[in-house]
Amino acid sequence: MAAHFTPIKDDLKFKKNDVVKLDVGAHINGAIGDNALTVDLGDNKELLKASEEALKQAIKVVQIGTQLREIGKTIDETISGYGFKPIKNLSGHSIDIYEQHSGTTIPNYDDGNDTELEDGMIIAIEPFATDGVGKIEEGKESGIYKMQSVKNVRNQMTREILDYIVREYKTLPFTSRWLYRKFPEFKVNFALKILERDGIIYGYKQLPEKGKGIVSQFEHTLLVNDKVEILTKQ
């Protein structure tokens, strides 16, 4: 699994040889930090090294005026040097207040984009390395959602849950698991179906690797200025 997987019941048990990706976002008054790492419970250390080193090398080329394609080229060359493939249809992204993905794509390969990084930009770089074919496809529903638009809702129960979502999460992603802590599960499931049907929320799909490959990922959020700052550094 490359992205958008979360155990809805909090009951998943790890097994030997699992590769566990922890992709975490946090915010203070809408200022977001997006951070990821991978833990190997088997014999995939080189795969992890590939994505972690790709992140380190990509950060080194970041400065005001760096072209996006240069970041992608660095990531691709680093991962390929370990004998793996970058996932080309997943990418990093720019970040803004209460916008986790604010429009600019940070590629994991040289996509020819000569757009330059600007002073004051906040970006998340997240190389994905795999022993598969280097692409993801849409899978099952993930239980992860985000707001798309605010509309009137007739059903009182659904309106109550929508009000809670808007108040607690605004435009940031959330999971049905969090709502279960506040509301009965059957009410949450009913409301989410209505809200997604009406285009009020967007439901993310799980993103497995197309060739059923193992995927590793590392990510940091950076502030681009005269001295690039890693905002999610320990």
N, C-alpha and C positions, 0 to 999 in steps of 0.2 A: 504494500500500500504506500502510495506516494504522499497523499494529502487527504484532509477532510475525513479523518476517522476519529471517532470518540465513542467509548463504550457508554451507551445510554444508561445502563443500570449500575455503573461503577463496580461491575463484578468480574471484569476480565482478569484472568490469571496468566502471568507470563510463563513461557516454557523455555527450556534449553534450546539454544540456537535461534531464538527470536531476535529480531532487530527492532528496537523500540525508538520511535521518533517522538520527541517532546517539543512541540511547537507552541509557544506561549506568547500571548500578548497582554500587556498591562498598560493602563493609562492614568494620568493625573490631570483632571479637568480637560480631558480630550486629547492631551499630548501623549502620543502612543509610542511604546517601545515594542518591537516585534523581534522575537529571539527564538532560536531553535538549536537543538543538539540531538545527537543520536547515540544510543547506548547499545553495545553489542553483547548479547548473551550467548554468542557462539563463536564462530571462527570467521568473522567478516571484518577483521581489523583494517585490512588494506582498503576495503570499500569505504569505511569511515574516514580513513586518512585522506582518501581522494577528495571527498567533499569538504572536509575541514581545511585541508591545505589550499583547495581552490578558493575558499572564502578568504583565507589569509592573503593569498596572492592578489585576489581581486581588490581587497581593501588597500593594498599598496599602490594601485594605479588610480585610486580615487582622488581627485582634486578638482578645483574649479576649472572647467574647460575640458575635462575628460569626456570623450565620446562614449556613448552607451555601448557601442559595438566593441570598444576596447575592453570593457569589463567582461563582456560575454566571451570574447576571444581568449582572455586570460583564464577564465573558468573552464572553457572547453579544453584548452591545451593542458591545463593542470590535471583535470580528471582523465583525459585520454592518456596522459603520461603514466597513469597507474593501471592502464588496461581496461578502464571502464568507460561508460558513456554518460554525458550530461543529459538530463531530461529536457528536451528542447521546447516542449510546449507547456512548461512551467517556468516561472520567472520571479524575480524580485520586483519591487515596486516602490514608487514614491509614497510618502505618508503626509497627511495634513491633519489639522485638528478634527477629531472625530471621524476621520476618513482613513481607514487602514490601507486601502488601495486607492490612491488619489489621481491616477491617470497615467503616470509615466511607468513604462515597463523596463525593468533591468534584466536583460536577456542572459541566458546561460550558455550562449554561443554567439559567434559573430553573425548577427542578423542584418548587417549593413546599415544599421541606424546610426547616423552621425550626429544625432542630437547631443548637445553638450550639457554636462552638469553645471548648475548655476549656484552662485553663492547663496547660502541659506536653505538649500534644498535638504529635506530629510528623506533618506532612502533606506530600504531594506534589501540587502543582498543575500540570496539564499540558494547556493548551489545544491542541486540534487544529482547524486551519482548513482548509477545502476549497473547491474550485470545483465540487464535485459536489453530491449531494443532502443531505449532512450525516448520513449513517448508514453504518455498516459492516456487513458480513456475514461469516460464516465461510467461509474458503477451504480451501486444502490444508494438510496437516500442515506444521508449521513446523520441527520438529526441536528445539523448546524444551520442556522438561519441568520438573515439580517433584514433590517427594515428597507423597504423600497419606496413606499409612499404612504402618507396618512390619509385615510378615507373614512367616511362614516360607516359604522358597523351597526346593523340592526339588533343582532342577538346580544342580549345583556351580558351573558357569560363571556362571549368572545370579546366584547368591548372592554370588559374588566381586565382580561388578560392582555389585550392590546395596550391599554393604558399603562399597565405594569411594564410591558416591554419598552414602550417609548420612554417612560420615566427612568427605568433602570439601565437600559442599554443604548438608547438613542439610535445612532446609525452603526453601532459596533456589532460584530457577530455575537450570537448567543446560541445556547443549545437547549433543547427540550429538557434535558436533565436538570438544568438550573430551575426551570419553571415548575418541575415536579416537587421541588422543595416548598413551593408557595401554594400550588393549586393541585387538586386531585388529577391523577394521570389521565383519566378518560376525558376530563374537561380540557386539559392542555392539548391532547391529541385532536379533539374535535375542533378547537379554536385554530390550531395551526393549519389544519386542512382548509378551513374557511379562509383564513388570511392569505394562504399561499394561492388558493384558487382565485381570489379577488385581486391578486397582484400587490397586496400590501406588504407581504414579506417574500423574500427569495430563499428557497431551500437549496443548499449546496449538495451536490452529489459526491459520494466517495470517488477518489481518483486512483484506481489501481494502475500499476505499470502494465503497459499493453502486452509485453512479452512475459508477464508474470515474474519479472525480475525483482530482486531485493533492492530497496532504495535507502540511501542514507542522505541526510540533510543537515547542514549547519547554517545558521543565520545570525546576522547582527544588523542593528539599526544604526545609521551613521548620520551625523550632521556635517554637511559639506560647507566648509568655509576656508579661511586661509590655513588653518590647521584642522584637518579632518578629525572629528571626535566620534569615538565609538560610544553610543549612548547606552548600549546594553552590555557593556563590558563589566565583568565581575570586579 
